[in-house]
Every structure is written in structure tokens, then in C-alpha cells.
Amino acid sequence: MPVEGVSASALPTTTSHDLESSPPVAVDLDELYRVLDAPVEWPWYTKLWTYALGFLLQSTVSLLTTFWDWKLSFTHLPWRRPYRQKISLDTGRTGHCRLVVYYPQKPKVNAHPPGVVMHIHGGGWTICHPEIEHKIAQHLADELNTVVVAPDYKKAPWWPYPHALLQLHAVLKWIADNGLSTHPSLHPPFLVDSSRIALSGGSAGANLAASLSLLSSSANISIVGLALLYPLIDLSTPYPTKLARSGLAKSWVVLPPWFSRFILHAYIPPPRSAHDVLVSPLLADASRFPAAVAIATAGEDYLCEEGDQLARKLESAVKVKWRRFEAVGHGFDLLPTPYGLSRRRRNQQAIKEMWEMFVDTLRPVVQ
């Protein structure tokens, strides 16, 4: 079935300045798999430094994640019901995907089975794992009284676009086909309504969540809600333009220039294009998004404008809850704050209000 998108071989010239007039463009899954198989057009020396830097970044973050996961293990004693479980899922051509499945710590009895939330972690498509965003995933599971599935999708530069998107689509289809009820490694069973799935994510995870919501109609999967945190959703606008538009000094930019350039280089190598609406969902038609959307942006983040722009664009088509948190930066819910007590307090207050907004948006469509 057709979904909104565009192939690498037939790319429109749409830019972020043409957002209001961007027509829907159709592409099917077979077309995306053809893009998946397209060889990366880098010379050997570019491949060498790209893969070397990617390996260094991923290895460092994986070590930190292992320590973080080891620390979390002390909160899940063997004789207590686990609040999360880890399984491996075969996603076909995109390989195996590790899933972290979060359960509510104090489950309540519902009159009807709740829907499911899939939370997609950030990291510029190149680093990080679901455990890094344990707090928001567990919070959503507790407050929505449902299961939250957090996939550890394949990372660039080894697996550039659309590898992660197609793997997440396979996970989404598995959930929609009642995979949570039938997987032999998931105990105890938690009854859910797999016909109602909501997506959440931050930064690059928000990009994948938004793109996945556009792609979901290809498998008749009902995406009922979308929660996006400081989303990176317009790759068609060059990084220097975004930075200049934000008016932020480089010292305030959490995402350093070298990393911002690297993730774009690694995720969309030629012949792939940043003008594909499944790469830059800000270019997509507003009517293709779920009926309930929450968007939280950070005032001291050069990505703030594109998140705000998406919220304004969607207001005429869907129900949007949108909040711009001033005086906080990208990753305010994850990164340590070296700027003093007052900034830490602002971050904590922003985290609390952001979580409340996401829960308030998703509860009516998931419960």
C-alpha cells in the first residue's frame, strides 16, 4: 500500500521553505528496500574515517550503557516481578533487533486492555541504546498502565537510512500482530490491545517515530498518538543555517558541530537524500500524522525552530499539545547539568512538565 515518501532515485526539490505546499508523495515498502540495498557512494578513505569514528563513538557509549544497565539491575531483585525484560526479535532483512519491554511497576486492572507504546531512543542514529532512556520509558509504562517497547535499532554508519526505519517498522508490525502475547520469553503475559499503538522518542528517536507514523499505513497499522521531544525532523535545512537561525552561541549548543555534521553524514550517505519525507518528516503532509500529537522543544537548542514549525503546521490538521521550554537545552532530561543549581532545577521542572504533557496526550488514545 502506498505511503508518503520518496525514493533516492526520484527525489523532489522540496525544501523547508515549501512546507505548506508540499504535496503527498507515495512510495511502497519495496521501494524502501531498494533504497536499503543501494550501495553507499563514498570513496574508501571516507569510509575508513567514518567507520572508525562510528566505532569509537559506539564503543564508548556501549561501555557507559553497560555500566548504567548494571546499576539498574540492583533495582530488579530476582524474587520480585521484573519491570522490564529483554528479548531478541528477527526482523527479516534488517536482522535481529533487541527489545527492552517495560511493564508498569504497579499494574492496575482495566475494563479494557490498554494500547501499546513504542519508545525510540535518540543518539543521532549512530549511538546509544534503549537503557539510556530508561526513566521516560518506565514513566510512560507506569502512568499509562501499559507495556512500553523500546527497540535497540541498527545504527549508522554501518546501517544508514532506511535500515533503522525498516527494522522499526518490522517491530511495529510484530506488535500489531500480537507478538507481545505470543513471544515465549515474555513472562508474565500482559494483555494489550495491539490495534492501538502510540510512538514516542527524542531527537533522532523523534525523527524515527514521526517517520514511522507516516510509514505505518503501508501495513494497516493504527498509530493513535505521537510524542516528540526536541525532534530532529528537518534534515533538508543545512546545519549552519539552523545554527545561525537559532541565534545560539556555540558554547550553548549541546550538540557540537562535529557531531551534528557526523550524524547527518553517517545516516544519509549518497545517493540517499535529506529531502525524502521519511528522512525529513517536517516536509510531510500534515494530514498523514496521528490524531493526537505532543511536541516538546528546548529554547536553547538549535533544533527548536523545526520542532516548533512542525507543531504550527499540524495545528490545522490534528490535535496538538505543544510546549517550548525556555532556558533548557537539547538532552535536558538526560545529560548532566554543569551550570549550577538554578539550571538543574529548571531542567527538573521541564522534565516533570514534559512527562505530564506526554502522558496527558497519550492516555486518552492508549487507555
C-alpha positions as CSV (number, residue, x, y, z in Angstrom):
1,M,0.0,0.0,0.0
2,P,1.3,3.5,-0.8
3,V,2.7,5.6,2.0
4,E,4.2,9.1,2.0
5,G,7.8,9.1,1.0
6,V,10.2,9.4,-1.9
7,S,12.9,7.3,-3.4
8,A,16.6,8.1,-3.6
9,S,16.4,7.9,-7.4
10,A,13.4,10.2,-7.8
11,L,13.8,13.0,-5.3
12,P,11.7,16.1,-5.4
13,T,13.3,19.5,-4.9
14,T,11.1,20.4,-2.0
15,T,12.8,22.4,0.7
16,S,11.7,23.5,4.2
17,H,10.6,26.8,2.6
18,D,7.9,24.9,0.7
19,L,6.3,23.2,3.7
20,E,2.8,24.5,3.4
21,S,2.5,23.5,-0.2
22,S,4.3,20.1,-0.1
23,P,2.1,17.5,-1.8
24,P,1.9,13.9,-0.6
25,V,4.4,11.7,-2.4
26,A,3.8,7.9,-2.5
27,V,6.3,5.1,-2.0
28,D,5.8,1.5,-1.0
29,L,7.9,-0.8,1.1
30,D,9.5,-2.5,-1.9
31,E,10.8,0.9,-2.9
32,L,12.3,1.5,0.5
33,Y,14.0,-1.9,0.4
34,R,15.6,-0.9,-2.9
35,V,17.0,2.2,-1.2
36,L,18.2,-0.1,1.6
37,D,20.2,-2.1,-0.9
38,A,21.7,1.0,-2.6
39,P,25.5,1.0,-2.1
40,V,27.0,3.9,-0.2
41,E,28.8,6.1,-2.7
42,W,31.8,7.0,-0.5
43,P,35.5,6.8,-1.6
44,W,37.5,4.3,0.5
45,Y,39.1,7.0,2.7
46,T,35.7,8.5,3.6
47,K,34.5,5.0,4.6
48,L,37.6,4.5,6.7
49,W,37.3,7.6,8.8
50,T,33.5,7.3,9.0
51,Y,33.5,3.7,10.3
52,A,36.5,4.4,12.6
53,L,34.8,7.3,14.3
54,G,31.5,5.5,14.4
55,F,33.2,2.5,16.1
56,L,34.9,4.8,18.6
57,L,31.6,6.6,19.5
58,Q,29.5,3.4,19.7
59,S,32.1,1.6,21.8
60,T,32.3,4.4,24.3
61,V,28.6,4.8,24.7
62,S,28.1,1.0,24.9
63,L,30.5,0.8,27.8
64,L,28.6,3.6,29.6
65,T,25.3,1.8,28.8
66,T,26.7,-1.5,30.3
67,F,27.6,0.4,33.5
68,W,24.1,2.0,33.5
69,D,22.4,-1.3,33.0
70,W,24.5,-2.9,35.7
71,K,23.4,-0.2,38.1
72,L,19.8,-0.6,37.2
73,S,19.9,-4.4,37.8
74,F,20.1,-3.7,41.5
75,T,16.5,-2.3,41.4
76,H,15.2,-5.6,39.9
77,L,15.8,-8.3,42.5
78,P,15.3,-11.9,41.4
79,W,12.4,-12.6,43.7
80,R,10.4,-9.5,42.5
81,R,8.4,-9.3,39.4
82,P,10.6,-7.7,36.7
83,Y,9.6,-4.2,35.4
84,R,11.4,-4.9,32.2
85,Q,12.5,-7.8,30.1
86,K,14.9,-8.1,27.1
87,I,14.2,-10.2,24.1
88,S,15.6,-10.6,20.6
89,L,13.3,-10.3,17.5
90,D,14.1,-11.5,14.0
91,T,13.1,-8.6,11.7
92,G,13.9,-10.4,8.4
93,R,16.2,-8.5,6.0
94,T,17.1,-5.9,8.7
95,G,18.5,-8.6,11.1
96,H,17.8,-9.2,14.7
97,C,16.6,-6.4,17.0
98,R,17.0,-6.4,20.7
99,L,13.9,-5.2,22.5
100,V,13.6,-3.9,26.1
101,V,10.0,-4.3,27.2
102,Y,8.9,-2.2,30.2
103,Y,5.9,-3.1,32.4
104,P,4.0,-0.9,34.9
105,Q,5.5,-1.3,38.4
106,K,2.1,-1.3,40.0
107,P,-0.3,-2.6,37.3
108,K,-4.0,-1.7,37.6
109,V,-7.0,-3.7,36.3
110,N,-8.5,-2.0,33.3
111,A,-12.0,-2.5,32.0
112,H,-10.4,-3.0,28.5
113,P,-6.9,-3.9,27.5
114,P,-4.7,-0.8,27.0
115,G,-2.8,0.0,23.9
116,V,0.9,-0.2,23.5
117,V,3.7,2.5,23.4
118,M,6.8,2.1,21.4
119,H,9.6,4.4,22.6
120,I,12.5,5.1,20.2
121,H,15.7,6.3,21.8
122,G,17.8,9.1,20.4
123,G,21.5,9.3,19.7
124,G,21.8,10.8,16.2
125,W,21.0,7.4,14.6
126,T,24.6,6.4,15.4
127,I,24.9,5.8,19.2
128,C,23.0,5.0,22.4
129,H,20.8,2.1,23.5
130,P,17.3,1.9,25.0
131,E,18.6,1.7,28.6
132,I,19.9,5.3,28.3
133,E,16.2,6.4,28.3
134,H,15.0,4.0,31.0
135,K,13.4,6.7,33.0
136,I,10.9,8.1,30.4
137,A,10.1,4.5,29.2
138,Q,9.3,3.3,32.7
139,H,7.4,6.5,33.5
140,L,5.2,6.0,30.4
141,A,4.6,2.4,31.4
142,D,3.6,3.3,34.9
143,E,1.4,6.3,34.2
144,L,-0.3,4.8,31.2
145,N,-0.6,1.3,32.8
146,T,0.6,-0.5,29.8
147,V,3.6,-2.0,28.1
148,V,6.3,0.1,26.5
149,V,8.6,-1.5,23.9
150,A,12.0,0.1,23.4
151,P,13.9,-1.3,20.4
152,D,17.7,-1.2,20.0
153,Y,17.6,-0.5,16.3
154,K,20.6,-0.8,14.0
155,K,22.9,2.2,13.9
156,A,24.7,4.2,11.2
157,P,27.2,4.4,9.6
158,W,27.1,0.6,9.1
159,W,23.4,0.7,8.6
160,P,22.3,4.0,7.1
161,Y,18.8,5.1,6.2
162,P,16.4,3.4,5.8
163,H,17.8,0.4,7.8
164,A,16.7,1.6,11.2
165,L,13.3,2.8,9.9
166,L,12.6,-0.6,8.2
167,Q,13.7,-2.5,11.3
168,L,11.4,-0.4,13.5
169,H,8.6,-1.0,11.0
170,A,9.1,-4.7,11.4
171,V,9.0,-4.4,15.2
172,L,5.8,-2.3,14.8
173,K,4.2,-5.0,12.6
174,W,5.2,-7.7,15.2
175,I,3.4,-5.7,17.9
176,A,0.4,-5.2,15.7
177,D,0.3,-8.9,15.1
178,N,0.0,-9.6,18.8
179,G,3.7,-10.5,19.2
180,L,3.7,-9.3,22.8
181,S,1.1,-12.0,23.7
182,T,2.8,-14.9,21.9
183,H,6.5,-14.4,22.4
184,P,7.7,-17.4,24.6
185,S,10.3,-15.3,26.5
186,L,7.8,-12.7,27.8
187,H,6.6,-13.6,31.3
188,P,4.2,-12.8,32.9
189,P,1.8,-12.0,30.0
190,F,0.3,-8.6,29.9
191,L,-2.9,-8.2,27.9
192,V,-2.8,-5.3,25.5
193,D,-4.8,-4.0,22.6
194,S,-2.3,-4.2,19.7
195,S,-4.6,-2.3,17.4
196,R,-3.8,0.9,19.3
197,I,-0.1,1.8,19.2
198,A,1.5,5.1,20.2
199,L,5.0,6.2,19.4
200,S,7.4,8.4,21.4
201,G,11.0,9.4,21.0
202,G,13.5,12.2,21.4
203,S,15.9,13.9,19.0
204,A,16.8,11.3,16.3
205,G,14.3,8.9,18.0
206,A,11.6,11.6,17.4
207,N,12.6,11.7,13.8
208,L,12.2,7.9,13.5
209,A,8.9,8.0,15.4
210,A,7.5,10.7,13.1
211,S,8.7,8.9,10.0
212,L,7.3,5.6,11.3
213,S,3.9,7.1,11.8
214,L,3.9,8.1,8.2
215,L,5.0,4.7,7.1
216,S,2.6,2.7,9.2
217,S,-0.3,2.9,6.8
218,S,1.6,0.6,4.5
219,A,0.7,-2.3,6.8
220,N,-2.7,-1.0,8.0
221,I,-1.2,-0.3,11.4
222,S,-3.1,2.1,13.5
223,I,-0.9,4.7,15.1
224,V,-3.1,6.6,17.6
225,G,-0.6,9.0,19.2
226,L,2.8,10.6,18.8
227,A,5.0,12.2,21.5
228,L,8.1,14.0,20.2
229,L,10.9,15.5,22.4
230,Y,13.3,18.1,20.9
231,P,12.7,16.4,17.5
232,L,15.3,16.4,14.7
233,I,12.9,16.3,11.8
234,D,14.2,18.6,9.1
235,L,17.5,17.3,7.6
236,S,16.8,19.3,4.4
237,T,17.9,22.5,6.1
238,P,21.8,22.7,6.4
239,Y,23.3,22.6,9.9
240,P,24.9,26.1,9.5
241,T,21.6,27.6,8.6
242,K,19.9,26.0,11.7
243,L,22.7,27.3,14.0
244,A,22.6,30.8,12.5
245,R,18.7,30.8,12.7
246,S,18.8,29.8,16.4
247,G,21.0,32.7,17.4
248,L,22.7,30.5,20.0
249,A,26.4,30.8,20.8
250,K,28.3,27.6,20.1
251,S,29.1,27.3,23.8
252,W,25.4,26.8,24.5
253,V,25.0,24.1,21.8
254,V,24.8,20.7,23.4
255,L,25.2,19.0,20.1
256,P,28.7,20.1,19.0
257,P,29.3,21.0,15.3
258,W,31.5,18.0,14.6
259,F,28.9,15.5,16.0
260,S,26.0,17.3,14.2
261,R,27.8,17.0,10.9
262,F,28.9,13.5,11.5
263,I,25.4,12.1,12.2
264,L,24.0,13.6,9.0
265,H,27.0,12.3,7.0
266,A,26.6,8.8,8.5
267,Y,22.8,8.5,8.3
268,I,22.1,9.8,4.8
269,P,25.2,9.0,2.6
270,P,24.8,9.4,-1.1
271,P,22.7,8.5,-3.1
272,R,20.2,9.0,-0.2
273,S,18.7,12.4,0.2
274,A,17.7,14.7,3.1
275,H,14.7,15.8,1.0
276,D,13.0,12.4,1.4
277,V,10.0,13.0,3.7
278,L,10.8,9.8,5.6
279,V,14.2,11.4,6.4
280,S,12.7,14.9,7.0
281,P,9.1,14.4,8.2
282,L,8.7,18.1,8.6
283,L,8.2,18.1,4.8
284,A,5.3,15.6,5.0
285,D,1.6,16.5,4.6
286,A,0.1,17.3,8.0
287,S,-3.0,15.1,7.4
288,R,-0.7,12.0,7.5
289,F,0.2,12.3,11.1
290,P,-1.7,10.7,14.0
291,A,-4.8,12.4,15.5
292,A,-3.0,13.1,18.9
293,V,0.5,14.7,18.9
294,A,2.6,16.2,21.7
295,I,5.7,18.2,20.8
296,A,8.2,19.5,23.4
297,T,11.1,21.7,22.3
298,A,14.0,23.3,24.1
299,G,14.7,27.0,23.8
300,E,18.5,26.6,24.0
301,D,18.6,24.0,21.2
302,Y,19.3,24.8,17.5
303,L,16.6,22.2,16.7
304,C,14.0,24.2,18.5
305,E,12.7,26.0,15.4
306,E,12.0,22.9,13.4
307,G,10.0,21.3,16.2
308,D,8.0,24.5,16.7
309,Q,7.5,24.7,13.0
310,L,6.0,21.1,12.9
311,A,3.7,22.0,15.8
312,R,2.4,25.1,14.0
313,K,2.0,23.1,10.8
314,L,0.0,20.3,12.5
315,E,-2.4,22.6,14.4
316,S,-4.7,22.9,11.5
317,A,-4.9,19.1,10.9
318,V,-4.6,17.2,14.2
319,K,-4.9,17.7,17.9
320,V,-1.5,19.1,19.1
321,K,-0.1,19.8,22.5
322,W,3.0,21.9,22.1
323,R,5.3,23.4,24.7
324,R,8.6,25.3,24.2
325,F,10.7,25.0,27.3
326,E,12.8,28.1,27.6
327,A,16.2,28.2,29.3
328,V,16.9,24.5,28.8
329,G,18.9,22.7,26.1
330,H,19.0,19.6,24.0
331,G,19.0,16.5,26.1
332,F,17.9,18.4,29.2
333,D,16.2,15.2,30.5
334,L,19.4,13.0,30.1
335,L,22.6,14.9,30.3
336,P,24.3,16.2,33.5
337,T,24.0,19.9,34.1
338,P,27.3,21.6,34.9
339,Y,25.8,25.1,35.1
340,G,24.7,25.4,38.7
341,L,21.7,24.6,40.9
342,S,19.3,27.0,39.3
343,R,19.7,25.4,35.9
344,R,19.4,21.9,37.4
345,R,16.1,23.0,38.9
346,R,14.8,24.4,35.6
347,N,15.7,21.1,33.9
348,Q,13.9,19.1,36.6
349,Q,10.8,21.2,36.3
350,A,10.9,20.9,32.5
351,I,11.2,17.1,32.8
352,K,8.2,17.0,35.1
353,E,6.0,19.1,32.8
354,M,7.2,17.4,29.6
355,W,6.3,14.0,31.1
356,E,2.9,15.2,32.2
357,M,2.2,16.6,28.7
358,F,3.2,13.3,27.0
359,V,1.0,11.3,29.4
360,D,-1.9,13.6,29.0
361,T,-1.7,13.3,25.2
362,L,-1.3,9.6,25.1
363,R,-3.6,8.5,27.9
364,P,-6.9,9.2,26.0
365,V,-5.8,7.2,22.9
366,V,-4.0,4.4,24.7
367,Q,-6.3,3.7,27.7
